[in-house]
């Protein structure tokens, strides 16, 4: 049986991929023990991606070679700008993370690295390069969100972050992104492998950074 191209790419980065999917952050997110300072820092940094990530999806829309793909990617952009953005705003309110604090908190190295990678991939205007980054960003999250079998945590900030990455529409999105990269990636194998590998490295670094750079209660309007 022939191995799918996306599976081949994951296998090439399996040690780092598994370290990210099984990270302390994921375990504590599911069991509800993750500290508010860690969650607040993580979400503050993750929200920094929004601008560059929407630009990346826009570049995917522009570089896609079929109308069906453009329509699916355009809907994806709408979901990121809609439901996911709403989640962030509600979570910031719950965790007491003000807009001023978000502005003043510096990027971690992983955040800066992701922003640069998103823009680099978008600037290539190459569908395979763009898809390689999108596939990691979405598939790796689907992977960790579906590996744990115990009940969801009761805290909405935790539970809703998991749900955003484990519902039928998200499963369909990841299946679509993988199928597209399986289709176009083998023709540009080196480029796809380079962007995919760097994205996986940054995913692990981003989880690590949540613990290295928690957003402490100093300056936060804690409402819990």
Secondary structure by P-SEA (a helix, b strand, c coil): ccccaaaaaaaaaaaaaaaaaacaaaaaaaaccccaaaaaaaaaaaacaaaaaaaaaaaaaaacccaaaaaaaaaaaaaaacaaaaaaaaaaaaacccaaaaaaccccaaaaaaaaaaaaaaaaccaaaaaaaaaaacaaaaaaaccccccccccaaaaaaaaaaccaaaaaaaaaaaaaaaaccccaaaaaaaaaaaaaaaaaaaaaaaaacccccccccccc
